């Protein structure tokens, strides 16, 4: 499959001029037109039709698959895995259901918990995101209910609180600044802006991506801000454009074509009718991997996870729907390895289901899991690379 970027001879990249033209009609996804906005910079824009799927099975491009059983005891119970960070042989696992951030080593042995529920310095009411510092020497925990970031060292020792006075669903770090994605959650400090930039002390200095209508809660299933090697990738909820934010400014990097099921512009920034299943839109999970991307999107009434490979290489691209259990993508171990997970109770309770049988056929190494796990065990990490 090849992407149609424009009507020019160039197949894979748009020019800077095209990027400027592209931004103008994206009325519901554009940067706030004020002195608080970031400048538009030169960058290549890729147009993507997520529905133009190849028939290739995802398992055909997966290699070096391994699994890690996480130790299970009363100190380190993990219900669900929302995100995994990896550094120096340690996995930092965020579980939003239990509001925990737990450290395990490469063998799955429990090391320690980071922070605790409470209102004191170093404590939080809930966890909404976690991310390493710019130099990866510490880890930040975002607690929107506490309206603060908390910094810990990599062993989990408390360093400091940074008061944000914001309610955000996740955040990113660029240079010495924090970017908070409010995701339509209106407060007196964020106002009607989706992206708030603060300095290292938490003081607001820019407000970006203004919207017309908001709520007193964040959208939990669409929109994101994630780190990549160039800076940050940002997508407003229900918007079909992913922006690259760099030190110098931003540009539209990926534009998704959902055809006649895309959300109409007149309601993209109003919660009215968006919950209806007739629409298609990007989800909250997005990851750049080498020359490809992995993302989730709602295709009317179906949630799909897609891998699009060989982007920017000047050749035919791959567009593959990802099957269970790799759909549970939660992080990267390094620049080459991806991290997913599987619940032991799923393996045991649903062992005869078609998707489990197909999983064993696609990934034979996982067959031995059924004989070694218990139904109450912690989730099992799966690491793999893509060919």
Phi and psi in degrees as a GROMACS rama.xvg file:
@    title "Ramachandran Plot"
@    xaxis  label "Phi"
@    yaxis  label "Psi"
@TYPE xy
-121.148  148.235  UNK-2
-89.2906  140.115  UNK-3
-94.9017  107.229  UNK-4
-86.9641  -35.958  UNK-5
-169.126  -172.774  UNK-6
-93.0273  13.1671  UNK-7
-88.0177  167.907  UNK-8
-65.9088  -20.1566  UNK-9
-71.0962  125.887  UNK-10
-87.4494  -31.1113  UNK-11
-118.887  -16.5697  UNK-12
-130.945  142.057  UNK-13
-96.0749  160.594  UNK-14
-88.1298  171.655  UNK-15
-60.4793  -38.3074  UNK-16
-60.4419  -42.547  UNK-17
-61.9956  -38.2869  UNK-18
-61.4904  -41.1807  UNK-19
-66.8934  -40.1587  UNK-20
-64.9682  -37.5251  UNK-21
-64.7053  -39.0408  UNK-22
-64.3212  -37.3589  UNK-23
-54.1808  -49.2767  UNK-24
-78.3329  -7.26228  UNK-25
-82.7127  65.7379  UNK-26
-62.4859  -33.1023  UNK-27
-89.7375  -4.11831  UNK-28
-124.139  6.81645  UNK-29
-83.6152  169.038  UNK-30
-73.878  145.979  UNK-31
-56.181  130.727  UNK-32
-84.6867  77.102  UNK-33
-156.137  178.265  UNK-34
-73.4169  -0.74566  UNK-35
-92.6939  -3.52064  UNK-36
-83.203  165.105  UNK-37
-90.5318  149.148  UNK-38
-72.1461  151.413  UNK-39
-82.1967  133.175  UNK-40
-121.055  167.28  UNK-41
-65.3142  136.704  UNK-42
-173.004  156.65  UNK-43
-87.5371  134.58  UNK-44
-111.119  130.644  UNK-45
-110.844  129.304  UNK-46
-94.4031  135  UNK-47
-129.606  131.125  UNK-48
-105.859  98.3483  UNK-49
-66.018  -17.3174  UNK-50
-83.7109  -14.5953  UNK-51
-79.6003  66.8208  UNK-52
-81.618  139.23  UNK-53
-72.9188  167.23  UNK-54
-93.1293  0.954792  UNK-55
-66.2876  136.626  UNK-56
-76.4268  140.541  UNK-57
-60.5975  -33.1267  UNK-58
-60.6746  -21.2713  UNK-59
-73.2593  -18.5708  UNK-60
-108.681  4.84413  UNK-61
-96.6043  137.093  UNK-62
-142.588  167.671  UNK-63
54.153  43.6768  UNK-64
-79.3521  132.77  UNK-65
-139.359  158.645  UNK-66
-128.357  153.101  UNK-67
-130.54  118.446  UNK-68
-83.4592  121.065  UNK-69
-80.9138  132.387  UNK-70
-54.9971  141.071  UNK-71
-120.399  117.119  UNK-72
-152.362  178.346  UNK-73
-66.2754  -17.2037  UNK-74
-88.1144  -15.0068  UNK-75
-138.77  41.6326  UNK-76
-71.5543  130.818  UNK-77
-121.562  120.948  UNK-78
-88.2848  -48.5489  UNK-79
-143.784  150.613  UNK-80
-110.404  118.282  UNK-81
-95.2431  -34.8826  UNK-82
-159.114  144.834  UNK-83
-127.852  127.455  UNK-84
-108.304  148.049  UNK-85
-132.505  134.224  UNK-86
-158.752  128.056  UNK-87
51.9412  47.0787  UNK-88
80.8421  9.51589  UNK-89
-123.041  138.804  UNK-90
-102.735  128.94  UNK-91
-106.819  110.913  UNK-92
-111.553  118.109  UNK-93
-97.6707  126.373  UNK-94
-120.006  108.249  UNK-95
-73.8084  -24.152  UNK-96
-69.5013  -43.2077  UNK-97
-93.6748  -3.96661  UNK-98
53.0237  54.4574  UNK-99
-129.149  152.111  UNK-100
-127.191  110.366  UNK-101
-119.613  141.041  UNK-102
-104.225  128.282  UNK-103
-125.074  153.11  UNK-104
-90.6519  -176.303  UNK-105
-61.4636  -22.9842  UNK-106
-91.1514  -2.49774  UNK-107
90.3773  4.04075  UNK-108
-74.8688  137.98  UNK-109
-69.3094  132.696  UNK-110
-106.735  -57.0157  UNK-111
-172.397  168.69  UNK-112
-101.73  153.396  UNK-113
-110.751  124.527  UNK-114
68.7899  -175.756  UNK-115
-161.642  161.693  UNK-116
-68.6354  133.823  UNK-117
160.421  -175.049  UNK-118
-116.578  0.0405748  UNK-119
-80.3983  167.039  UNK-120
-54.7401  134.575  UNK-121
84.995  -3.85918  UNK-122
-111.459  164.422  UNK-123
-146.205  157.168  UNK-124
-88.6974  -26.256  UNK-125
-164.609  167.483  UNK-126
-118.935  131.272  UNK-127
-116.573  -17.8288  UNK-128
-172.001  159.242  UNK-129
-139.317  149.122  UNK-130
-160.816  146.891  UNK-131
-71.1637  155.135  UNK-132
-68.6066  172.341  UNK-133
-54.7061  -41.788  UNK-134
-97.1874  9.08878  UNK-135
59.2345  25.6981  UNK-136
-92.8292  -9.70598  UNK-137
-150.175  175.902  UNK-138
-131.038  136.793  UNK-139
-104.309  141.234  UNK-140
-118.411  126.561  UNK-141
-96.1969  124.345  UNK-142
-122.294  101.072  UNK-143
-69.3435  -35.8698  UNK-144
-63.3668  -30.9747  UNK-145
-90.8653  -6.55599  UNK-146
51.3512  52.3466  UNK-147
-159.607  160.214  UNK-148
-101.044  144.953  UNK-149
-122.852  130.597  UNK-150
-104.168  132.92  UNK-151
-127.916  156.772  UNK-152
-79.0953  175.862  UNK-153
-69.5872  -12.4442  UNK-154
-91.0512  -4.26698  UNK-155
96.2173  7.82349  UNK-156
-79.9997  133.811  UNK-157
-64.0698  136.38  UNK-158
-112.228  -56.711  UNK-159
-166.802  160.749  UNK-160
-101  143.93  UNK-161
-122.935  109.56  UNK-162
-73.1776  126.811  UNK-163
-105.731  -29.2695  UNK-164
55.8392  34.1648  UNK-165
-132.675  156.252  UNK-166
-118.744  111.586  UNK-167
-131.451  152.694  UNK-168
-87.4422  -29.2966  UNK-169
-163.021  179.1  UNK-170
-151.477  165.881  UNK-171
-140.046  166.433  UNK-172
-124.845  129.545  UNK-173
-137.782  120.378  UNK-174
57.2108  -124.3  UNK-175
-106.173  17.7281  UNK-176
-109.698  153.117  UNK-177
-106.738  139.152  UNK-178
-116.027  117.839  UNK-179
-105.969  127.995  UNK-180
-94.7152  104.239  UNK-181
-76.2938  -25.3004  UNK-182
53.8928  54.6919  UNK-183
71.3162  11.6716  UNK-184
-88.6311  102.13  UNK-185
-81.9858  127.17  UNK-186
-131.775  171.381  UNK-187
-64.5799  -27.4867  UNK-188
-85.8523  -40.5607  UNK-189
-84.0838  -23.0554  UNK-190
52.6033  -147.911  UNK-191
-93.5194  56.0985  UNK-192
-126.53  136.355  UNK-193
-82.2319  -27.8943  UNK-194
-128.275  122.863  UNK-195
-118.131  126.358  UNK-196
-103.462  134.281  UNK-197
-125.331  163.531  UNK-198
-82.6956  -174.758  UNK-199
-63.879  -20.476  UNK-200
-92.4649  -1.74768  UNK-201
91.2076  9.396  UNK-202
-84.8811  128.109  UNK-203
-68.8108  131.715  UNK-204
-127.717  -11.5562  UNK-205
-148.591  144.593  UNK-206
-126.389  127.943  UNK-207
-128.694  156.336  UNK-208
58.7522  72.5794  UNK-209
-73.1351  144.776  UNK-210
-129.893  163.539  UNK-211
-89.3368  -36.7865  UNK-212
-127.981  141.372  UNK-213
-141.193  -171.785  UNK-214
-139.384  -178.696  UNK-215
-99.5714  25.9498  UNK-216
-147.792  162.577  UNK-217
-95.8887  148.682  UNK-218
-72.58  124.842  UNK-219
-96.163  -1.20844  UNK-220
-131.961  6.75141  UNK-221
-149.345  144.291  UNK-222
91.2694  151.322  UNK-223
-168.302  163.052  UNK-224
-136.75  125.88  UNK-225
-135.266  153.588  UNK-226
-76.6841  145.446  UNK-227
-143.977  179.146  UNK-228
-70.3455  -13.8233  UNK-229
-98.0119  -10.8792  UNK-230
147.218  -108.727  UNK-231
-134.301  145.048  UNK-232
-106.654  130.751  UNK-233
-128.868  135.745  UNK-234
-137.939  122.585  UNK-235
-71.7357  145.589  UNK-236
-56.4604  135.379  UNK-237
68.0634  11.9007  UNK-238
-98.7572  147.006  UNK-239
-95.764  9.78627  UNK-240
-117.892  133.718  UNK-241
-107.881  121.11  UNK-242
-96.1638  141.637  UNK-243
-94.0777  124.336  UNK-244
-106.678  124.23  UNK-245
-119.666  -176.964  UNK-246
-61.894  -29.8879  UNK-247
-96.7246  -17.3678  UNK-248
160.469  -149.571  UNK-249
-143.113  163.016  UNK-250
-154.689  156.004  UNK-251
-74.0176  116.201  UNK-252
-94.6289  -42.4227  UNK-253
-129.234  130.941  UNK-254
-122.364  122.838  UNK-255
-99.916  134.701  UNK-256
-105.533  105.881  UNK-257
-97.5132  9.19965  UNK-258
61.8964  -141.719  UNK-259
-78.2257  2.1774  UNK-260
-107.074  7.83667  UNK-261
-66.9074  154.231  UNK-262
-70.5875  127.819  UNK-263
-58.1303  141.637  UNK-264
-58.6076  -34.0726  UNK-265
-67.5808  -15.7683  UNK-266
-121.867  5.46462  UNK-267
-59.1091  -34.4421  UNK-268
-109.626  26.7689  UNK-269
-128.044  133.394  UNK-270
-69.471  -11.0388  UNK-271
-60.7117  126.489  UNK-272
71.1996  -8.06448  UNK-273
-67.4983  -26.9947  UNK-274
-69.8746  -14.05  UNK-275
-66.3385  145.181  UNK-276
-80.3221  -1.31991  UNK-277
-75.3795  -12.0792  UNK-278
-96.3667  159.197  UNK-279
-122.696  140.261  UNK-280
-164.3  161.366  UNK-281
-68.1453  147.867  UNK-282
-88.5867  -153.942  UNK-283
-102.645  -2.13776  UNK-284
-110.674  125.547  UNK-285
-152.014  135.358  UNK-286
-147.079  131.154  UNK-287
-90.6833  135.33  UNK-288
-137.569  114.5  UNK-289
47.7326  -117.051  UNK-290
-101.702  27.3463  UNK-291
-142.524  179.251  UNK-292
-135.791  151.356  UNK-293
-126.324  131.339  UNK-294
-153.013  160.377  UNK-295
-109.442  145.028  UNK-296
-148.37  154.88  UNK-297
-93.0259  114.997  UNK-298
-100.711  85.5297  UNK-299
57.4773  -103.775  UNK-300
-101.208  13.0882  UNK-301
-126.311  130.606  UNK-302
-89.7629  124.054  UNK-303
-122.839  151.258  UNK-304
-118.345  126.191  UNK-305
-121.092  145.69  UNK-306
-115.307  124.865  UNK-307
-119.34  112.129  UNK-308
-110.762  166.447  UNK-309
63.8602  29.5046  UNK-310
-68.2618  148.219  UNK-311
67.9826  9.37587  UNK-312
-100.349  -2.83934  UNK-313
71.6122  26.018  UNK-314
-138.869  178.625  UNK-315
-60.9573  131.961  UNK-316
-87.0668  163.604  UNK-317
-101.727  140.375  UNK-318
-139.488  96.6697  UNK-319
-124.805  130.716  UNK-320
-78.1272  132.545  UNK-321
-89.1849  134.879  UNK-322
-102.423  171.673  UNK-323
-63.0249  140.983  UNK-324
-96.9805  5.99099  UNK-325
-68.8451  -11.4692  UNK-326
-64.4275  -23.1042  UNK-327
-83.815  56.2698  UNK-328
-77.5591  125.553  UNK-329
-127.44  -0.672658  UNK-330
166.223  -173.986  UNK-331
-126.562  137.789  UNK-332
-79.8792  -39.3055  UNK-333
-155.705  -163.01  UNK-334
-69.7358  -10.7211  UNK-335
-114.167  -22.3645  UNK-336
-111.292  133.554  UNK-337
-99.9295  156.743  UNK-338
-124.957  123.893  UNK-339
-123.489  -175.531  UNK-340
-152.906  165.271  UNK-341
-142.029  143.775  UNK-342
-87.5012  129.738  UNK-343
-56.5276  -37.9303  UNK-344
-65.0884  -26.9451  UNK-345
-67.1546  -42.9305  UNK-346
-61.8456  -37.4326  UNK-347
-86.3917  -50.8984  UNK-348
-69.5884  -34.8887  UNK-349
-111.565  31.3473  UNK-350
-60.1548  -25.2376  UNK-351
-98.3256  0.745483  UNK-352
-69.9838  151.716  UNK-353
-58.3758  -41.5832  UNK-354
-68.021  -28.6748  UNK-355
-74.3166  -43.652  UNK-356
-59.4982  -43.448  UNK-357
-67.3541  -33.6117  UNK-358
-61.6404  -45.5493  UNK-359
-64.768  -34.0876  UNK-360
-69.2181  -38.8645  UNK-361
-79.0753  -33.7477  UNK-362
-130.366  77.6871  UNK-363
-55.4419  -29.8706  UNK-364
-61.6895  -23.5575  UNK-365
-82.5193  -7.24728  UNK-366
-60.0885  -35.8746  UNK-367
-70.7096  -11.9905  UNK-368
-62.5998  -37.415  UNK-369
-58.057  -32.625  UNK-370
-87.2107  -8.89582  UNK-371
-118.322  -6.26573  UNK-372
-107.646  156.758  UNK-373
-110.878  155.589  UNK-374
-62.7417  -26.4381  UNK-375
-97.2805  7.2513  UNK-376
-67.8891  159.625  UNK-377
-64.0345  159.912  UNK-378
-56.3511  156.81  UNK-379
-104.598  124.248  UNK-380
-77.4536  143.471  UNK-381
-126.121  123.874  UNK-382
-112.918  146.661  UNK-383
-162.33  163.799  UNK-384
-119.111  164.065  UNK-385
-111.224  137.151  UNK-386
